[in-house]
């Protein structure tokens, strides 16, 4: 029986890995086309717009998605209640989107204008990002429910199709006309199509209908109060490198950090694997020996994979940077730094996810002051206006996120059973 379960699990994991690899590669090719064929100025505009797009999305969530998933997991068999839950969740998501727009839209416009965009160009980019936000708000909720219904492969197929479509649109733009505006427009177009397809899939499971549910409202609001401070903090931290270069640096620096960031997509696969397989797998383990063994195996594989990626970037930076084009071949040292930063953040994210999945992380509040203390200490002694300095700010932010979950591990293991016979 155990052999059959392992075989089935490996089969599902293999299918997931193949689709996710294709999704990541399609995204990588799309990004590389933009890096190679947009001017530095246009790619700087695209980088700012894309970073603010991510900021919009996070600020329009602030824990609502987590609350919806927690409630949905309890009422999964009651599709009428799921519809009411989605309706209630959308109500709060729209309110948050409104406030996010008031806050982020002026900042995005200012950053674009500061880096040389015309008023009309900046306005068009802001409007397209806002339109994209409207569709992405719904898509993220659809994904929560579809994943609970174990429709991961269907979701991956839709994601792959929309990314391939965007790649075709970008390639067509290259032969006709390509700039930052076209790049963001293709993102918007693929979001619309993804919304339509996911909405159709979800309609087969539930119907999103009112009225608002008071008990759901109460739980969503409580989750918002608890998670909003962390969400806002990590929104700023996630985009801090780009914002520092945008404010204190120049257009070339913004383009360079955006271009180097394309290589971080290598670790996007690890994030998806963690969300869909690693965390649920650890959550089901109740034997101390089994858990620790699996944990060591996962960490060892991650360190081996990361070490290979970092070694290649250090030994052959010219060949890797050739992919980005001649404009970026001088960024050899920065390439190794940005990959090192991505490795640390990916590792920390994986550890946090595993520990949170078992409710083992203690003293979470320490994380934010620890990050701020380390960054403040760095700012006092080093230059943050350079590309290297901005990347190091991001590296420093990852350190507490690794140490705190690791310190939580021994205490968590004590709560598990001693019996390791099922290893």
Buried (B, 14 or more C-beta within 10 A) or exposed (E): EEEEEEEEEEEBBEEBBEBBEBBBBBBBBBBBBBBBBBEBBBBBBBBBBBBBBBBBBBBBBBBBBBBBBEBBEEBBEEEEBBBBBBBBBBBBBEEBBEEBBEEBBEBBBEBBBBBEBEEEBBBBBBEBBBBBBBBBBBBBBBBBBBBBBEBBEBBBBBBBBBBBBBBEBBEEBBEEEBBBBBBBBBBBBBBBBBBEBBBEBBEEBBEBEEEEBEEBBEBBBEBBEEBBEBBEBBBEBBBBBBBBBBEBBBBBBBBBBBBBBBBBBBBBBBBBBBBBBBBEBBEEBEBBBBBBBBBEEBBEEBEEBBEEBBEEBBEEBEEBBEBBBEBBEEBBEBBBBBBBBBBBBBBBBBBBBBBBBBEBBBEBEEBBEBBBEBBEEBEEEEEBEBBEBBBBBBBBBBBBBBBBBEBBBEEBBEEBBEEBEEE
